[in-house]
Amino acid sequence: MFSVSICKNFFKCDSDLGWTTLVKHTIDTDDTRPIKQYPRKVPMGFAEEEKKLIEEMEENGDIRKSSYP
């Protein structure tokens, strides 16, 4: 686990997603077909925190609202 002082060298802020071209990652699934899973509800105790995180990600431009009908 990174210490806080080391993390400051890598992340600009807590919500910094970052990316790199130094490592290529693949997941070998052979011939396995994708499975269908329905979204799960967020527990009520985390709903406010989830809302704040979503708003922060929208403000940072990491996500945007969908226009899908």
VOPA-204221 format. One line per field, with one value per residue: residue number from 1; chain; x negated, y negated, z of N, C-alpha, C, CB in turn. Coordinates in pm, whole numbers. Each point is the difference from the previous one (the first is absolute). Last residue first. Glycine has a CB too. Layout:
residues N
num = NUM|...
cadena = A|...
n.px = X|...
n.py = Y|...
n.pz = Z|...
ca.px = X|...
ca.py = Y|...
ca.pz = Z|...
c.px = X|...
c.py = Y|...
c.pz = Z|...
cb.px = X|...
cb.py = Y|...
cb.pz = Z|...
END
This chain:
residues 69
num = 69|68|67|66|65|64|63|62|61|60|59|58|57|56|55|54|53|52|51|50|49|48|47|46|45|44|43|42|41|40|39|38|37|36|35|34|33|32|31|30|29|28|27|26|25|24|23|22|21|20|19|18|17|16|15|14|13|12|11|10|9|8|7|6|5|4|3|2|1
cadena = A|A|A|A|A|A|A|A|A|A|A|A|A|A|A|A|A|A|A|A|A|A|A|A|A|A|A|A|A|A|A|A|A|A|A|A|A|A|A|A|A|A|A|A|A|A|A|A|A|A|A|A|A|A|A|A|A|A|A|A|A|A|A|A|A|A|A|A|A
n.px = 3233|-540|-161|-242|-292|-582|-393|-402|100|107|482|118|-342|181|463|-147|-250|391|305|-312|-32|495|35|-302|396|318|-364|132|271|-327|141|2|-429|20|-547|-252|-194|-553|-273|-379|-84|-500|49|-476|-227|-442|-228|-115|371|299|423|164|419|-83|353|-391|-411|-438|-281|-506|-178|398|-29|-451|200|399|-242|273|7
n.py = -713|-168|-436|137|-454|151|160|-324|-465|-61|-123|464|168|-343|123|477|-105|-270|358|341|-273|-52|491|235|12|114|299|-65|470|246|-6|585|258|287|188|-14|561|164|130|-309|-480|-150|-544|-259|-448|-186|-385|-418|-209|-76|-303|-217|-150|-333|-8|-60|-255|199|480|23|-334|-9|493|-51|-311|298|522|394|543
n.pz = -2453|159|83|497|218|-4|352|-32|-83|474|-4|-132|320|316|-135|15|419|153|-172|177|411|-32|-129|289|298|-355|-369|-573|-242|-433|-558|-154|-278|-444|-51|-524|-107|41|-367|332|130|91|76|-169|187|-225|342|-255|-187|491|136|467|141|440|329|308|-365|-198|181|-32|306|281|4|193|338|43|-192|-349|213
ca.px = 142|68|118|36|133|103|122|-29|7|-135|-70|59|-50|-142|-5|48|-105|-110|46|2|-140|-47|66|-101|-108|43|59|-99|27|45|-57|78|29|85|120|32|93|108|124|18|126|28|65|104|70|114|40|-117|-24|-139|-16|-131|3|-83|82|61|104|21|136|69|-85|1|116|-30|-105|57|20|-77|84
ca.py = -8|119|-50|73|58|-95|63|143|45|23|-128|-80|55|-37|-143|-13|49|-96|-120|32|3|-139|-75|-48|-65|-135|-6|-45|-125|15|-94|-121|-31|-116|30|-93|-106|-23|-10|114|64|116|102|78|98|48|137|81|83|17|103|26|136|11|51|129|-10|-143|-49|63|-5|-139|-21|57|-81|-125|-98|-123|-117
ca.pz = 42|-47|-70|-121|3|-41|-48|-8|-139|-50|-1|-108|-126|-13|-32|-137|-89|0|-70|-142|-44|-3|-108|-93|73|37|133|97|71|139|98|14|138|18|77|109|-38|95|-77|-89|39|-84|82|-67|82|-77|27|32|-119|-43|-102|-60|-52|-120|-110|31|102|21|-16|-111|-118|-48|-86|-131|-63|-50|108|-7|0
c.px = 37|144|80|124|30|134|95|120|-33|-2|-141|-72|57|-58|-144|-5|39|-111|-112|40|-9|-144|-51|57|-107|-109|29|67|-112|24|58|-67|74|28|80|127|24|87|121|125|28|126|40|57|105|62|119|33|-117|-3|-146|3|-132|-4|-78|76|62|103|7|135|71|-88|4|114|-37|-106|49|22|-89
c.py = 94|-2|117|-63|65|71|-109|78|148|43|12|-134|-74|52|-46|-146|-14|42|-104|-122|29|-8|-143|-90|-60|-78|-145|-2|-31|-136|25|-93|-133|-16|-129|44|-92|-117|-27|-20|126|69|113|100|71|115|36|147|94|83|8|108|41|145|14|59|138|-25|-149|-64|53|-16|-141|-24|53|-82|-129|-85|-124
c.pz = 112|51|-58|-63|-135|3|-47|-54|-18|-146|-57|-13|-121|-131|-22|-44|-147|-96|-10|-83|-149|-49|-11|-108|-89|73|40|136|97|61|139|101|5|149|18|73|118|-46|89|-85|-81|51|-92|99|-84|78|-87|18|25|-127|-39|-106|-61|-46|-129|-118|19|109|27|-31|-124|-123|-57|-97|-137|-71|-63|125|0
cb.px = 53|-219|-121|-100|76|-164|-28|-161|-61|-67|134|223|-22|-23|209|148|-70|54|235|57|-71|157|201|-128|45|234|-123|-125|247|-128|-31|211|-203|105|-115|-110|109|-143|-98|-117|87|-246|85|-114|-40|-104|-85|-97|90|-81|235|-99|243|-139|196|17|46|-60|88|-116|-198|42|123|-142|-86|167|-182|16|185
cb.py = -66|131|-216|212|-172|-130|197|-24|-229|61|-69|110|223|3|-38|200|160|-57|44|238|77|-57|141|206|157|85|210|-139|38|216|-171|125|128|30|193|-187|152|91|155|152|-224|29|-172|-28|-139|-70|-15|-200|-183|-16|-37|-70|-26|-198|-106|-73|-244|-43|224|208|26|-79|168|175|-57|1|106|6|124
cb.pz = -229|-4|-54|94|168|-146|159|191|-66|231|198|39|111|250|134|30|178|238|82|55|230|188|33|44|184|14|63|-174|-24|22|-182|-59|81|-230|119|-127|-169|185|-170|165|64|-52|170|-226|207|-223|236|107|-150|238|-85|212|-42|73|106|236|-59|-239|64|60|149|234|133|109|226|187|144|-250|122
END
